[in-house]
Amino acid sequence: MNTRQQYCTFQLADLFLGVEVERVQEVLRYQEMTRVPLAPRMVEGLINLRGQIVTAIDLRRRLELPAREAGRDPMNVVVRTPEGAVSLLVDEIGDVVDVEDEWLEAAPPTLADDGQKLIRGVVKLDNRLMLILDAERAIAAPGAEAPGL
Amino acid sequence: MNEFDDVVNDFLVESHEGLDRLDRDLVQLEKEPNSRDTLSSIFRTIHTIKGTCGFLGFSRLEKVAHAGENLLSKLRDGEFALDPAITTALLQAVDAIRSMLTAVEAAGNDGDKDYADVIALLAKLQHNALRAAGAAPAHSTVPLPALPAREPAPATAVAQAEPQWDPVQRAAAAASATPVASAGPADDVHRAVAGGAVTDSTIRVDVVLLDSLMNLVGELVLARNQILQHTTTQDDSVFLATCQRLNLITTELQEGVMKTRMQPIGNVWGKFPRVVRDLAHACGKRVRIEMEGEETELDKTIIEAIKDPLTHIVRNAIDHGIELPDRRTAAGKPAEGVLRLHAFHEGGQVNIEIADDGAGLSVERLKAKAIERGLVTAEQAAKLSERDVVQMVFLPGFSTAAAVTNISGRGVGMDVVRTNIERIGGTVELSSVHGHGTTLRIKIPLTLAIIPALVVSSGGARYAIPQVSLLELVRLEGEQAKKRIEYIRGVPVYRLRGTLLPLVLLNRQLKVPGAGEPDVVNIVILQADGRQFGLVVDEINDTEEIVVKPLGKHLKGIAAYAGSTIMGDGRVALILDILGIARMARVVGERCERALSKQAETEERAEEKRHTLLLVQVGSRGCTAIPLTDVARLEELPRDSIEWTAGRQVVQYRGEIMPLLWLSDEVGCERLGSDAEETLQVVVHSDGKHQVGIVVDRILDIVEEKLDIQGAGSVVGYKGRAVVQGRVTDLIDVAAIVARHGALVGQS
């Protein structure tokens, strides 16, 4: 029996990533942001999501990808966490895709360390590969990165 | 959750309330053994618990309650009198019941401990007391068995127990349960059975629901702020009127919801009589606790936050403050010490005073300890005034237990007490007279959720500073900006009325580039941890009521921020943690000597009775001064914001209708052409409930002077006159002027 899972997909630099659709609260276009001096590097700022203050995390920085080109506004993938919503900043929002279990494979061991930790698996779509992002780990502050000061 | 769980939950909630009342009542009863009201209340509470747990099948719990009830019924029937042994046993029974209730809460049953010892003790006391009472009445020669058969049909147990009460007691019970005489006898019985204070006009509401309501109201306040900001660009009068209405309703709703979260401070104090009794017994001391203002209300979160610090202070007062009875008698004081708790509202804050009439702090021993611990040198210590030395108990270096018990004084963890209270935006002060006692004064805000704040900018971003930390604002322009800031080895300082004030550059602390006007320096003078410092910001914007929102987990660890909020334009702003910034900049925390010498300076000046005055110009007369203690805020209001009501001029101000008084009219002189100006200079005075705007022609300066007031009381509205900065200056008596307008300014 095949189980299916839906993923919300997005583009980040040259990566095509997906997050389980149940974890995603909503996707939004660019929101004005308040920067937080002294914050950990991965925190881009705070956004006002209909009265709720949400921390925005720059996924490019989190995944140690090159910085976004100037003048290109990121979009928000807002994910639910036990401590409230957190926004992941991505380049472009993609479609929601249906994935059958059997299309899923573990991330190749040759991925760089950081990639291995944050990528839970690879999905073989017809024309491209989709990486499944471990949202929980991506949101968790990396141990080495002490806050501010 | 099934129905049974619901019943058990209600039982738990009610029983916990009942037990808290029992602690209070029993201690009260010890003082007034003949109070039938108190005794009836105790009996009723135990009886209710017993009845309900029989019904729910908690048999162990029921047995303990029953044993207690038996003893109490004899007391109530006057067969013997209460003595400390009986009180202690009854309190033990209360503790046993409490721990069994905890077991019920955790495991769903009343645990496996049967507390046979407590039951046996209760039964024994009953025997002994009866024997001691001599000619025991006939019906009590057969003491009730300690472990009787269960009462019949649980559902009727409560109702059946009722007829045992004689009418007099029932009436007494009903009277104490319902202060307002009401309803018929059936209702009274019902109330007595329900365990006392529950009245038909109250309902239990889940705190989670209240919290979410409070959050929603917070959102509404923010949305309202946004709309109001938007209205400035609109001229549709219907829309504007609707916004105005929305504004008022939101403010009222905010107040209403905040009230639902208010709890009397008595909820925390309620357990103190028991704490005091137990601790005093343990120390061999005699202590009476007096409480005033138990009904003073505070937000639930604040009540939670002050619970531990207050308990700590109370324990300290008994343990270290109040002396043993013979030492008290030797010192000519009554053998029984008094611990006095007093709470009251003042100026939008709650004050709590905890005073004992104990030994007070020994200045000499504190000094010796401070020198020994290397906090001050001997020469410094010699120069310190008594009050400075007393403040040393708040220094972290004084907090280790050994250091303090050795010197007899308070101070175990007083720095922790202070930190906890400052964390919720409060302040603590301590004063002590050697030999006569110690008083702690705590000031805390009413609520944490919505606070007034000053909005400033630095590095292009806005930050909110909670107004409780704010003392004053200083703006230096042009030449002054260069000259008045001096440097000590690269550290900037500013001379504020003769005192050196360390300056902290917000840009530098936050590591952001500055973006202010180059030749203007804005200094926000703040107080943290008893220490003043100036925070230099790029721009000072405005004051605003802000809704405090917590920061996400990524940002919680940053000491510089206390939270975040949403501004009127919908953007997020960070709330600065003033204590955190002071620590980051090392203004407070590390160098105790510096703090002390600075305190010494402040104290010396305080001893000279200096006053801080707001100098204003009224008409063509010379200087007029208003004591700064009478000033809540200074505002510039547009002239066209004045509205008329019942022949008076008022403005809408911070969600209130604030009446305006012209100081020139009050003191009988010409207005100085200020009628032509577009803005009004308004001194806002607040008596805690109502605000009054006092319009002056010009605000000149704030000065600090040693005052020699002459002609006091000769003219209504004046406190007298004094020489201020070389000029004869009239001192305005704001309270008298406001009182003159009495009902008109809302003091009805």
Interface residues (C-beta under 8 A of the other chain):
Chain A: E32 M33 T34 R35 V36 P37 L38 A39 P40 M42 V43 G45 L46 I47 N48 G51 I53 V54 T55 I57 E83 G84 V86 A141 A146 P147 G148 L149
Chain B: G218 E219 L222 A223 G459 A461 L510 K511 V512 K549 L551 G552 K553 H554 L555 K556 G557 I558 A559 A560 Y561 S564 T565 I566 G570 R571 V572 A573 L574 M584
